[in-house]
């Protein structure tokens, strides 16, 4: 009976993972149809990805309050504003900052952001302040794009991942569909909300009272 229940649960999980509606939801969480369809600077860096996700969040703050949190990301830097304990189980040495770190605010094309645990670093390919930050892994298999776009409610932060897995076996692709794709939503949703909360907390601070 227990074995039958376990296989039944696995069957449901596989069915859900391959459901076009479910997959579309966790790969495009928070993003509008226009944002999903939009061409972003850096899409051309990986033309035939196996996985593409586009996720977004509205932030009630100007781009100038969001950009500093993006440029300081990375292992040994500002972290990734997600679940540090999960990332550190993987040896990524991520410690999410709760403040803007001046020593990590000068980012330029060609710089490499460390990812910890001997993982390929993320090289800066596009650095258009307060508009676009595009990173590409040193092994060329991952392109990560952040775009800041004006919105009636403030601005939209759009995060796009393009990932290639050349030579991946059918079992590996199934594991990605079952585990990596939904799991990436858990981590990236927390990251986007973490950036939003940090940027909005700066914006909400009362202006200092001038000294007399």
Buried (B, 14 or more C-beta within 10 A) or exposed (E): EEEEEEEEEEEEEEEEBEEEEBBEEBBBBBBEEEBBEBEBBBBEBBEEBBBBBBBBBBBBBBBEBBBBBBBBBBBBBBBBBBBBEBBBEEEBBBBBBEEBEEEBEEBEEEBBBBBBEEBBBBBBBBBEEBBBBBBBBEEEBBBBBBBBBEEEEBBBBBBBBBBBBEEEEEEEBBEBBBEBBBEBBEBBBBBBBBBBEBBBEBBEEEEEEEEE
